[in-house]
Amino acid sequence: MTIVRFAPSPTGQLHVGNARMALANWLHARAKGGTFILRLDDTDSERSTAEFATSIENDLTWLGLQWDQLERQSARMERYRETLESLKQSGRVYGCYETPEELDYKRKRLMGRGKPPIYDRSALDLSDEKREAYEAEGRKPHWRFKLNHADINFDDLVRGPVHFHGQNLSDPVLVRGDGTYLYMLPSAVDDIDMAVTDVIRGEDHVANTAVQIQIFEALGAPPPVFAHTPLLTDIGGKGLSKRLGSMTVSSLREDGVEAMALNSYLAHIGTSDAIEPRANLADLAADFDISHTGRGTPKFDPDHLKTLNAALLHGTDFAAAEPRLQALGLDQADAAFWLAVRPNLERFDDVALWHKVCFGAIDPVLEDAGFASAAADLLPGGVWDQTTWKDWTGAVKEATGRKGKELFLPLRLALTGLDHGPELKLLLPLIGRARAMQRLAGEGQ
């Protein structure tokens, strides 16, 4: 069975770049009948908060990305300690005593000589006496994983064949001097224990993958399949951050973006597939293929999302809209009303404006009171339907000689108070004869 995981750090709100990774993993799992694990990378106790964790869960729930299993790395610290000790015993992890300043000096010297800033492994040559001396000074060791200087190869579902050589990579720090874990070891241990088969993440992790493959091997476990996607940027090409409030999932939700509009956009941005509105996640999963992801940098365009959002609303049927109309407390909002106004919605809450136009008090705009009065005298009686507007304006045209914009715009302004909106052949029966008469007389009803 395909098993994937989405592993955000609860140190901030979920931004659209993270949401894209969550969605890609969820769709990949669902397309293959697999399992989606939400794994909170909360080992950073100083920055991780319960509030951010709850916010992430709420955002994923709003998007419809329900997880099959929830894990928290903070609950697995003993497991990481056990694994670290086993790697120490096998000689694959070693203690280092350099201070941050000393390491920085080493890096600068190497770069000044035109060499990559790879750790020189000098800690491997420390005598017991030197280690004791460092510890007597109060130094605490940080722990590095000793890479094998061998070829590292893997087939990436997005990038194709990837090659590294161990000697070109710096032995990574697994545990800081204060005992806190960096990303590498807990992630690999969790992937093994949770039987993760496919890892989909950003291309900034490609070098990490080379390192983790050796960690998997050192722990006697086969590595999963990897897919590294280009990172999403804003329209100007800048990287996204969880600290940029305008790009968070919660801010988009507050701005009226529909969950499926965002899903439809993020599922196919940066791929060879067409970006089009989908009504549900099952439709997206049915033809999702991570290998369709291109190598170019995808740019998040709010205007494109806005257009997609409107298109999704324009295709929403009344059955789906009715509970939301009721939640807004809009009485008389029946199927006829919804079908009349939905082509003019950019956000669902815009429906309240058109409900007021149809059934509430407005400020009619009378450009010519005499013309409006003459038009009012010609309002037909009987039952109004979609033919009423054509019949009435035909009579007004014949009586006044007006046509085109000179005929239609003053009537729209008087009846709705606006110079734009849904077709009046659909609105007029909803407004009704009594309100139309009042508005043509300049009364706000």
VOMAR-398323 format. One record per residue (C-alpha): residue number from 1; residue in one letter; x, y, z. Coordinates in nm, 2 decimals, decimal comma, padded with zeros to 4 digits. Example, Ala and Ser with C-alpha at 12.3 -4.5 7.8 and 13.67 -1.06 7.14 Angstrom:
! residues 2
<1 'A' <01,23 -00,45 00,78>>
<2 'S' <01,37 -00,11 00,71>>
***
This chain:
! residues 445
<1 'M' <00,00 00,00 00,00>>
<2 'T' <00,11 00,35 -00,08>>
<3 'I' <00,18 00,55 00,24>>
<4 'V' <00,26 00,92 00,24>>
<5 'R' <00,31 01,18 00,50>>
<6 'F' <00,28 01,55 00,53>>
<7 'A' <00,51 01,68 00,81>>
<8 'P' <00,47 02,05 00,88>>
<9 'S' <00,63 02,23 01,17>>
<10 'P' <00,37 02,39 01,39>>
<11 'T' <00,58 02,71 01,42>>
<12 'G' <00,35 02,93 01,21>>
<13 'Q' <00,04 02,93 01,00>>
<14 'L' <00,00 02,71 00,69>>
<15 'H' <00,10 02,90 00,38>>
<16 'V' <00,00 02,81 00,02>>
<17 'G' <00,34 02,65 -00,05>>
<18 'N' <00,29 02,40 00,24>>
<19 'A' <-00,07 02,35 00,14>>
<20 'R' <00,04 02,25 -00,21>>
<21 'M' <00,27 01,99 -00,06>>
<22 'A' <-00,01 01,86 00,16>>
<23 'L' <-00,25 01,84 -00,13>>
<24 'A' <00,01 01,67 -00,36>>
<25 'N' <00,06 01,40 -00,09>>
<26 'W' <-00,31 01,36 -00,02>>
<27 'L' <-00,40 01,33 -00,39>>
<28 'H' <-00,11 01,09 -00,46>>
<29 'A' <-00,23 00,86 -00,18>>
<30 'R' <-00,59 00,87 -00,28>>
<31 'A' <-00,51 00,81 -00,65>>
<32 'K' <-00,34 00,49 -00,54>>
<33 'G' <-00,58 00,39 -00,27>>
<34 'G' <-00,32 00,46 00,00>>
<35 'T' <-00,28 00,62 00,34>>
<36 'F' <-00,22 00,99 00,42>>
<37 'I' <-00,03 01,06 00,75>>
<38 'L' <-00,03 01,40 00,91>>
<39 'R' <00,29 01,42 01,11>>
<40 'L' <00,36 01,73 01,32>>
<41 'D' <00,73 01,80 01,33>>
<42 'D' <00,71 01,96 01,68>>
<43 'T' <01,05 01,88 01,82>>
<44 'D' <01,13 02,25 01,84>>
<45 'S' <00,97 02,30 02,18>>
<46 'E' <01,05 02,67 02,19>>
<47 'R' <00,88 02,76 01,86>>
<48 'S' <00,62 02,49 01,82>>
<49 'T' <00,28 02,58 01,98>>
<50 'A' <-00,05 02,40 02,02>>
<51 'E' <-00,22 02,69 01,87>>
<52 'F' <-00,03 02,66 01,54>>
<53 'A' <-00,08 02,28 01,54>>
<54 'T' <-00,46 02,34 01,58>>
<55 'S' <-00,45 02,60 01,30>>
<56 'I' <-00,28 02,36 01,06>>
<57 'E' <-00,53 02,09 01,14>>
<58 'N' <-00,82 02,33 01,08>>
<59 'D' <-00,67 02,45 00,75>>
<60 'L' <-00,63 02,09 00,63>>
<61 'T' <-00,98 02,01 00,74>>
<62 'W' <-01,12 02,31 00,55>>
<63 'L' <-00,94 02,20 00,24>>
<64 'G' <-01,09 01,85 00,28>>
<65 'L' <-00,75 01,69 00,33>>
<66 'Q' <-00,86 01,45 00,61>>
<67 'W' <-00,57 01,24 00,74>>
<68 'D' <-00,58 00,87 00,81>>
<69 'Q' <-00,33 00,89 01,09>>
<70 'L' <-00,20 01,17 01,31>>
<71 'E' <00,15 01,16 01,47>>
<72 'R' <00,35 01,40 01,68>>
<73 'Q' <00,72 01,38 01,68>>
<74 'S' <00,73 01,52 02,04>>
<75 'A' <00,58 01,20 02,15>>
<76 'R' <00,86 00,99 02,00>>
<77 'M' <01,17 01,14 02,15>>
<78 'E' <01,27 00,82 02,33>>
<79 'R' <01,26 00,64 02,00>>
<80 'Y' <01,50 00,90 01,85>>
<81 'R' <01,73 00,86 02,15>>
<82 'E' <01,74 00,48 02,11>>
<83 'T' <01,82 00,52 01,74>>
<84 'L' <02,09 00,78 01,80>>
<85 'E' <02,26 00,54 02,05>>
<86 'S' <02,26 00,26 01,80>>
<87 'L' <02,42 00,48 01,54>>
<88 'K' <02,68 00,58 01,79>>
<89 'Q' <02,76 00,22 01,87>>
<90 'S' <02,79 00,14 01,50>>
<91 'G' <03,03 00,42 01,45>>
<92 'R' <02,80 00,62 01,21>>
<93 'V' <02,75 00,91 01,45>>
<94 'Y' <03,03 01,10 01,62>>
<95 'G' <03,06 01,39 01,87>>
<96 'C' <03,21 01,72 01,77>>
<97 'Y' <03,31 02,01 02,00>>
<98 'E' <03,36 02,31 01,78>>
<99 'T' <03,18 02,62 01,87>>
<100 'P' <02,96 02,80 01,62>>
<101 'E' <03,23 03,06 01,58>>
<102 'E' <03,50 02,80 01,51>>
<103 'L' <03,28 02,63 01,25>>
<104 'D' <03,21 02,96 01,09>>
<105 'Y' <03,58 03,03 01,07>>
<106 'K' <03,64 02,70 00,90>>
<107 'R' <03,37 02,75 00,65>>
<108 'K' <03,50 03,10 00,56>>
<109 'R' <03,86 02,97 00,52>>
<110 'L' <03,74 02,69 00,28>>
<111 'M' <03,52 02,93 00,07>>
<112 'G' <03,81 03,18 00,06>>
<113 'R' <04,02 02,91 -00,10>>
<114 'G' <03,75 02,83 -00,35>>
<115 'K' <03,65 02,50 -00,18>>
<116 'P' <03,30 02,39 -00,07>>
<117 'P' <03,24 02,44 00,30>>
<118 'I' <03,24 02,07 00,39>>
<119 'Y' <03,32 01,97 00,75>>
<120 'D' <03,68 01,84 00,78>>
<121 'R' <03,60 01,56 01,03>>
<122 'S' <03,86 01,68 01,26>>
<123 'A' <03,65 01,56 01,56>>
<124 'L' <03,73 01,20 01,46>>
<125 'D' <04,09 01,26 01,55>>
<126 'L' <04,02 01,40 01,90>>
<127 'S' <04,20 01,21 02,18>>
<128 'D' <04,01 01,12 02,49>>
<129 'E' <04,22 01,38 02,68>>
<130 'K' <04,11 01,65 02,44>>
<131 'R' <03,74 01,56 02,47>>
<132 'E' <03,77 01,56 02,84>>
<133 'A' <03,94 01,90 02,83>>
<134 'Y' <03,66 02,04 02,61>>
<135 'E' <03,39 01,91 02,84>>
<136 'A' <03,58 02,05 03,14>>
<137 'E' <03,54 02,39 02,96>>
<138 'G' <03,17 02,33 02,96>>
<139 'R' <03,14 02,24 02,59>>
<140 'K' <02,86 02,01 02,49>>
<141 'P' <02,91 01,79 02,18>>
<142 'H' <02,69 01,81 01,88>>
<143 'W' <02,65 01,49 01,69>>
<144 'R' <02,72 01,43 01,32>>
<145 'F' <02,63 01,14 01,09>>
<146 'K' <02,93 01,00 00,92>>
<147 'L' <02,86 00,97 00,55>>
<148 'N' <03,01 00,69 00,34>>
<149 'H' <03,21 00,84 00,06>>
<150 'A' <03,03 00,65 -00,20>>
<151 'D' <02,79 00,71 -00,48>>
<152 'I' <02,43 00,79 -00,38>>
<153 'N' <02,17 00,74 -00,66>>
<154 'F' <01,80 00,75 -00,67>>
<155 'D' <01,52 00,79 -00,93>>
<156 'D' <01,31 01,09 -00,85>>
<157 'L' <00,95 01,09 -00,97>>
<158 'V' <00,98 01,45 -01,08>>
<159 'R' <01,35 01,51 -01,14>>
<160 'G' <01,44 01,17 -01,29>>
<161 'P' <01,78 01,01 -01,20>>
<162 'V' <01,97 01,20 -00,92>>
<163 'H' <02,33 01,14 -00,83>>
<164 'F' <02,55 01,25 -00,54>>
<165 'H' <02,88 01,14 -00,40>>
<166 'G' <02,92 01,12 -00,03>>
<167 'Q' <03,26 01,30 -00,03>>
<168 'N' <03,09 01,60 -00,18>>
<169 'L' <02,85 01,63 00,11>>
<170 'S' <02,92 01,76 00,46>>
<171 'D' <02,85 01,52 00,75>>
<172 'P' <02,52 01,65 00,88>>
<173 'V' <02,45 01,75 01,24>>
<174 'L' <02,18 01,53 01,38>>
<175 'V' <02,17 01,66 01,73>>
<176 'R' <02,27 02,00 01,86>>
<177 'G' <02,48 02,06 02,16>>
<178 'D' <02,17 02,13 02,37>>
<179 'G' <02,03 01,79 02,28>>
<180 'T' <01,76 01,90 02,04>>
<181 'Y' <01,72 01,71 01,71>>
<182 'L' <01,75 01,86 01,37>>
<183 'Y' <01,52 01,74 01,09>>
<184 'M' <01,73 01,45 00,95>>
<185 'L' <01,71 01,17 01,20>>
<186 'P' <01,36 01,20 01,33>>
<187 'S' <01,22 01,22 00,98>>
<188 'A' <01,41 00,91 00,87>>
<189 'V' <01,32 00,71 01,18>>
<190 'D' <00,95 00,81 01,14>>
<191 'D' <00,94 00,71 00,78>>
<192 'I' <01,08 00,37 00,87>>
<193 'D' <00,85 00,31 01,16>>
<194 'M' <00,54 00,43 00,98>>
<195 'A' <00,63 00,23 00,67>>
<196 'V' <00,62 00,54 00,44>>
<197 'T' <00,66 00,44 00,08>>
<198 'D' <00,65 00,77 -00,10>>
<199 'V' <00,80 01,10 00,01>>
<200 'I' <00,67 01,41 -00,18>>
<201 'R' <00,84 01,73 -00,08>>
<202 'G' <01,01 02,05 -00,21>>
<203 'E' <01,33 02,05 -00,41>>
<204 'D' <01,51 02,22 -00,13>>
<205 'H' <01,53 01,87 00,03>>
<206 'V' <01,72 01,70 -00,26>>
<207 'A' <02,05 01,71 -00,08>>
<208 'N' <01,88 01,60 00,25>>
<209 'T' <01,75 01,30 00,06>>
<210 'A' <02,10 01,19 -00,04>>
<211 'V' <02,19 01,21 00,33>>
<212 'Q' <01,88 01,03 00,45>>
<213 'I' <01,92 00,75 00,21>>
<214 'Q' <02,25 00,67 00,39>>
<215 'I' <02,07 00,70 00,72>>
<216 'F' <01,81 00,45 00,60>>
<217 'E' <02,08 00,21 00,49>>
<218 'A' <02,26 00,25 00,83>>
<219 'L' <01,94 00,16 01,00>>
<220 'G' <01,89 -00,14 00,78>>
<221 'A' <01,58 -00,01 00,61>>
<222 'P' <01,51 00,05 00,24>>
<223 'P' <01,45 00,41 00,15>>
<224 'P' <01,11 00,52 00,02>>
<225 'V' <01,05 00,66 -00,33>>
<226 'F' <01,11 01,03 -00,36>>
<227 'A' <00,95 01,32 -00,55>>
<228 'H' <01,10 01,67 -00,52>>
<229 'T' <00,88 01,95 -00,67>>
<230 'P' <01,00 02,30 -00,75>>
<231 'L' <00,91 02,55 -00,47>>
<232 'L' <00,61 02,78 -00,52>>
<233 'T' <00,69 03,15 -00,53>>
<234 'D' <00,48 03,46 -00,54>>
<235 'I' <00,41 03,64 -00,87>>
<236 'G' <00,73 03,83 -00,83>>
<237 'G' <00,94 03,52 -00,79>>
<238 'K' <01,00 03,55 -00,42>>
<239 'G' <00,98 03,24 -00,20>>
<240 'L' <00,68 03,20 00,03>>
<241 'S' <00,70 03,20 00,40>>
<242 'K' <00,46 03,09 00,67>>
<243 'R' <00,52 03,44 00,82>>
<244 'L' <00,37 03,62 00,51>>
<245 'G' <00,01 03,65 00,63>>
<246 'S' <-00,13 03,74 00,29>>
<247 'M' <-00,03 03,39 00,16>>
<248 'T' <-00,17 03,18 00,44>>
<249 'V' <-00,45 02,94 00,39>>
<250 'S' <-00,65 03,11 00,67>>
<251 'S' <-00,61 03,45 00,51>>
<252 'L' <-00,73 03,32 00,18>>
<253 'R' <-01,03 03,16 00,34>>
<254 'E' <-01,12 03,49 00,52>>
<255 'D' <-01,09 03,66 00,18>>
<256 'G' <-01,36 03,44 00,04>>
<257 'V' <-01,16 03,19 -00,15>>
<258 'E' <-01,34 02,86 -00,19>>
<259 'A' <-01,16 02,55 -00,07>>
<260 'M' <-01,20 02,37 -00,40>>
<261 'A' <-01,09 02,67 -00,59>>
<262 'L' <-00,76 02,67 -00,40>>
<263 'N' <-00,73 02,29 -00,43>>
<264 'S' <-00,80 02,31 -00,81>>
<265 'Y' <-00,53 02,57 -00,85>>
<266 'L' <-00,26 02,41 -00,63>>
<267 'A' <-00,32 02,06 -00,77>>
<268 'H' <-00,21 02,15 -01,12>>
<269 'I' <00,00 02,47 -01,09>>
<270 'G' <00,35 02,39 -01,22>>
<271 'T' <00,23 02,08 -01,40>>
<272 'S' <00,15 02,00 -01,76>>
<273 'D' <-00,22 01,96 -01,67>>
<274 'A' <-00,48 02,22 -01,74>>
<275 'I' <-00,58 02,43 -01,43>>
<276 'E' <-00,96 02,42 -01,42>>
<277 'P' <-01,22 02,43 -01,14>>
<278 'R' <-01,31 02,09 -01,00>>
<279 'A' <-01,61 02,04 -00,78>>
<280 'N' <-01,45 01,79 -00,54>>
<281 'L' <-01,13 01,62 -00,44>>
<282 'A' <-01,23 01,29 -00,59>>
<283 'D' <-01,23 01,45 -00,93>>
<284 'L' <-00,88 01,59 -00,87>>
<285 'A' <-00,75 01,26 -00,74>>
<286 'A' <-00,88 01,07 -01,04>>
<287 'D' <-00,63 01,21 -01,28>>
<288 'F' <-00,35 01,33 -01,05>>
<289 'D' <00,00 01,22 -01,14>>
<290 'I' <00,30 01,37 -00,96>>
<291 'S' <00,52 01,29 -01,26>>
<292 'H' <00,34 01,56 -01,46>>
<293 'T' <00,51 01,82 -01,24>>
<294 'G' <00,75 02,03 -01,44>>
<295 'R' <01,10 02,15 -01,34>>
<296 'G' <01,02 02,53 -01,38>>
<297 'T' <00,93 02,75 -01,08>>
<298 'P' <00,56 02,78 -01,04>>
<299 'K' <00,43 03,13 -00,94>>
<300 'F' <00,12 03,18 -00,73>>
<301 'D' <-00,10 03,43 -00,90>>
<302 'P' <-00,38 03,57 -00,68>>
<303 'D' <-00,56 03,70 -00,99>>
<304 'H' <-00,57 03,35 -01,15>>
<305 'L' <-00,70 03,21 -00,82>>
<306 'K' <-00,97 03,48 -00,81>>
<307 'T' <-01,08 03,39 -01,16>>
<308 'L' <-01,09 03,03 -01,07>>
<309 'N' <-01,28 03,10 -00,76>>
<310 'A' <-01,55 03,29 -00,96>>
<311 'A' <-01,57 03,01 -01,22>>
<312 'L' <-01,62 02,76 -00,94>>
<313 'L' <-01,91 02,96 -00,79>>
<314 'H' <-02,06 03,01 -01,13>>
<315 'G' <-02,09 02,64 -01,17>>
<316 'T' <-02,22 02,57 -00,82>>
<317 'D' <-02,57 02,42 -00,82>>
<318 'F' <-02,85 02,53 -00,59>>
<319 'A' <-02,84 02,21 -00,38>>
<320 'A' <-02,48 02,29 -00,28>>
<321 'A' <-02,55 02,66 -00,23>>
<322 'E' <-02,87 02,63 -00,03>>
<323 'P' <-02,72 02,54 00,31>>
<324 'R' <-02,48 02,83 00,29>>
<325 'L' <-02,75 03,07 00,19>>
<326 'Q' <-02,95 02,96 00,49>>
<327 'A' <-02,64 03,00 00,71>>
<328 'L' <-02,62 03,37 00,60>>
<329 'G' <-02,98 03,41 00,70>>
<330 'L' <-03,10 03,50 00,35>>
<331 'D' <-03,47 03,44 00,33>>
<332 'Q' <-03,64 03,41 -00,01>>
<333 'A' <-03,30 03,29 -00,15>>
<334 'D' <-03,45 03,01 -00,36>>
<335 'A' <-03,32 02,84 -00,67>>
<336 'A' <-03,44 03,12 -00,90>>
<337 'F' <-03,25 03,37 -00,70>>
<338 'W' <-02,93 03,16 -00,69>>
<339 'L' <-02,94 03,09 -01,07>>
<340 'A' <-02,99 03,46 -01,13>>
<341 'V' <-02,70 03,60 -00,92>>
<342 'R' <-02,43 03,33 -00,93>>
<343 'P' <-02,28 03,45 -01,26>>
<344 'N' <-02,19 03,77 -01,09>>
<345 'L' <-02,03 03,63 -00,78>>
<346 'E' <-01,65 03,65 -00,72>>
<347 'R' <-01,69 03,54 -00,35>>
<348 'F' <-01,98 03,36 -00,21>>
<349 'D' <-02,06 03,63 00,04>>
<350 'D' <-02,12 03,87 -00,25>>
<351 'V' <-02,46 03,70 -00,27>>
<352 'A' <-02,58 03,92 00,03>>
<353 'L' <-02,55 04,23 -00,19>>
<354 'W' <-02,77 04,08 -00,46>>
<355 'H' <-03,02 03,95 -00,20>>
<356 'K' <-03,05 04,31 -00,08>>
<357 'V' <-03,10 04,43 -00,44>>
<358 'C' <-03,38 04,18 -00,49>>
<359 'F' <-03,56 04,19 -00,16>>
<360 'G' <-03,42 04,47 00,05>>
<361 'A' <-03,39 04,85 00,07>>
<362 'I' <-03,16 05,02 -00,17>>
<363 'D' <-03,07 05,37 -00,29>>
<364 'P' <-03,21 05,39 -00,64>>
<365 'V' <-03,03 05,62 -00,88>>
<366 'L' <-03,26 05,83 -01,10>>
<367 'E' <-03,08 06,01 -01,38>>
<368 'D' <-03,41 06,14 -01,52>>
<369 'A' <-03,71 06,14 -01,30>>
<370 'G' <-03,95 06,21 -01,59>>
<371 'F' <-03,82 05,91 -01,78>>
<372 'A' <-03,84 05,69 -01,47>>
<373 'S' <-04,20 05,80 -01,41>>
<374 'A' <-04,30 05,72 -01,77>>
<375 'A' <-04,14 05,38 -01,74>>
<376 'A' <-04,32 05,31 -01,42>>
<377 'D' <-04,65 05,39 -01,58>>
<378 'L' <-04,57 05,11 -01,84>>
<379 'L' <-04,50 04,84 -01,59>>
<380 'P' <-04,71 04,54 -01,68>>
<381 'G' <-04,94 04,36 -01,44>>
<382 'G' <-05,01 04,00 -01,40>>
<383 'V' <-04,75 03,73 -01,33>>
<384 'W' <-04,39 03,84 -01,40>>
<385 'D' <-04,14 03,59 -01,55>>
<386 'Q' <-03,83 03,61 -01,77>>
<387 'T' <-04,02 03,76 -02,06>>
<388 'T' <-04,14 04,06 -01,86>>
<389 'W' <-03,82 04,26 -01,89>>
<390 'K' <-03,82 04,23 -02,27>>
<391 'D' <-04,19 04,32 -02,30>>
<392 'W' <-04,16 04,62 -02,06>>
<393 'T' <-03,85 04,77 -02,22>>
<394 'G' <-04,00 04,72 -02,56>>
<395 'A' <-04,30 04,93 -02,45>>
<396 'V' <-04,08 05,20 -02,29>>
<397 'K' <-03,87 05,22 -02,61>>
<398 'E' <-04,18 05,27 -02,82>>
<399 'A' <-04,32 05,54 -02,58>>
<400 'T' <-04,00 05,73 -02,52>>
<401 'G' <-03,79 05,67 -02,83>>
<402 'R' <-03,49 05,56 -02,62>>
<403 'K' <-03,28 05,26 -02,71>>
<404 'G' <-02,96 05,08 -02,62>>
<405 'K' <-02,76 05,22 -02,33>>
<406 'E' <-02,99 05,53 -02,30>>
<407 'L' <-03,28 05,29 -02,24>>
<408 'F' <-03,13 05,01 -02,03>>
<409 'L' <-02,88 05,18 -01,80>>
<410 'P' <-03,12 05,43 -01,64>>
<411 'L' <-03,36 05,15 -01,57>>
<412 'R' <-03,09 04,93 -01,42>>
<413 'L' <-02,97 05,23 -01,20>>
<414 'A' <-03,32 05,29 -01,08>>
<415 'L' <-03,41 04,93 -01,01>>
<416 'T' <-03,08 04,81 -00,85>>
<417 'G' <-02,88 05,13 -00,76>>
<418 'L' <-02,59 04,98 -00,96>>
<419 'D' <-02,46 05,01 -01,32>>
<420 'H' <-02,37 04,64 -01,34>>
<421 'G' <-02,51 04,31 -01,23>>
<422 'P' <-02,71 04,00 -01,32>>
<423 'E' <-02,94 04,00 -01,62>>
<424 'L' <-03,24 04,21 -01,54>>
<425 'K' <-03,47 03,96 -01,71>>
<426 'L' <-03,38 03,73 -01,42>>
<427 'L' <-03,37 04,00 -01,15>>
<428 'L' <-03,70 04,18 -01,24>>
<429 'P' <-03,93 03,90 -01,14>>
<430 'L' <-03,75 03,87 -00,81>>
<431 'I' <-03,77 04,24 -00,74>>
<432 'G' <-04,14 04,23 -00,81>>
<433 'R' <-04,38 04,50 -00,93>>
<434 'A' <-04,43 04,68 -00,60>>
<435 'R' <-04,06 04,73 -00,54>>
<436 'A' <-04,00 04,83 -00,90>>
<437 'M' <-04,27 05,10 -00,87>>
<438 'Q' <-04,12 05,24 -00,55>>
<439 'R' <-03,77 05,25 -00,69>>
<440 'L' <-03,88 05,41 -01,01>>
<441 'A' <-04,04 05,68 -00,79>>
<442 'G' <-03,70 05,72 -00,61>>
<443 'E' <-03,80 05,54 -00,29>>
<444 'G' <-03,54 05,30 -00,14>>
<445 'Q' <-03,76 04,99 -00,12>>
***
